[in-house]
Amino acid sequence: MEIRGNRVRISPLKLEDAYFIKNWGHHKNPLLSDYNLPCLTDQEIEEWYNFKTGKGSNRYYGVFNEDDRLIGYMGIKDIRRIWKDSVLGIVFDPNFVNKGYGTETITSYLEYYFFEWKMKRMFLEVAEFNKRAIRCYEKCGFRIVDRYLKEFFDQKIDFNNPYFVEESSAFVIKGGKVYNYIYKMKVDVKSFLGTREDSDGAKA
Ligand SMILES: CC(C)(COP(=O)(O)OP(=O)(O)OC[C@H]1O[C@@H](n2cnc3c(N)ncnc32)[C@H](O)[C@@H]1OP(=O)(O)O)[C@@H](O)C(=O)NCCC(=O)NCCS
């Protein structure tokens, strides 16, 4: 099974592809350091791969660009066939972010998800400080349905770091613990098609 956009090819993630993640760049922004995967050893990549792809309720894909380079991966998790929903996760090589690949990948996948697979809705969780991701998801038709606090992955974050200072309103420090606001977002066929009507309207 393969899904194609104008520039991207989305196909089930293979272990031999996953090793290429070691060639990816690093995020300078410490708030995104959780997505710095090149630091992993081959064995850790194998563990990561088995953990991600091992569950029957998950599907993981590699995203390849025009040069057939692995520039990202995406997964849908917690697939509930009865409810026809799932939860999206997506991560790109930092060298290939902000070039429209994320939006193209998600919209191409949603075409397949809604109209071939006949799924009904997709959810995701995103940190409030992750403005680029939120903008990308909104362009694909996702809308915010909930907001709550979660423990931040890096309890030793430097509060003077400029990236933290700029996004400090997205954090709460309580009882010596660092929490950050999370948005839960949802897309269904209506909001997915709505984004297209918006852009058609803009073009008219
Ligand atoms: C999130 C991610 C998949 C999005 O893919 P992408 O290819 O970078 O996104 P796109 O280029 O398609 O769209 C990004 C949009 O955000 C906008 N944007 C970028 N930085 C922004 C900022 N600081 N504030 C607001 N908007 C911003 C871009 O201008 C673009 O919108 P536009 O087309 O209207 O100009 C990718 O950036 C990524 O992998 N990031 C690191 C890992 C991550 O955060 N994963 C998501 C976890 S929930």
The ligand as a Gaussian input file, in Angstrom:
#p B3LYP/6-31G(d) Opt

LIG

0 1
 C        4.984000      19.352000      12.802000
 C        5.518000      19.028000      11.431000
 C        5.169000      17.587000      11.059000
 C        4.824000      19.962000      10.408000
 O        5.304000      19.686000       9.121000
 P        5.961000      20.866000       8.246000
 O        6.316000      20.289000       6.937000
 O        7.056000      21.509000       9.020000
 O        4.732000      21.879000       8.123000
 P        4.301000      22.764000       6.847000
 O        5.522000      23.365000       6.230000
 O        3.430000      21.945000       5.957000
 O        3.384000      23.866000       7.538000
 C        3.895000      24.669000       8.574000
 C        3.068000      25.938000       8.719000
 O        3.383000      26.542000       9.984000
 C        3.785000      27.876000       9.784000
 N        4.718000      28.202000      10.859000
 C        6.034000      27.895000      10.964000
 N        6.532000      28.366000      12.120000
 C        5.498000      28.975000      12.772000
 C        5.372000      29.683000      13.995000
 N        6.406000      29.813000      14.830000
 N        4.158000      30.183000      14.339000
 C        3.089000      30.034000      13.490000
 N        3.152000      29.389000      12.300000
 C        4.346000      28.878000      11.945000
 C        4.386000      27.878000       8.389000
 O        4.481000      29.187000       7.869000
 C        3.382000      26.986000       7.661000
 O        2.168000      27.676000       7.443000
 P        1.832000      28.427000       6.036000
 O        1.912000      27.384000       4.968000
 O        0.476000      28.975000       6.241000
 O        2.892000      29.477000       5.839000
 C        7.056000      19.246000      11.354000
 O        7.351000      20.620000      11.507000
 C        7.837000      18.448000      12.398000
 O        8.127000      17.275000      12.200000
 N        8.207000      19.112000      13.512000
 C        9.021000      18.470000      14.560000
 C        8.305000      17.347000      15.278000
 C        6.939000      17.777000      15.732000
 O        6.751000      18.878000      16.259000
 N        5.951000      16.881000      15.527000
 C        4.572000      17.140000      15.900000
 C        4.311000      16.698000      17.264000
 S        2.595000      16.923000      17.724000

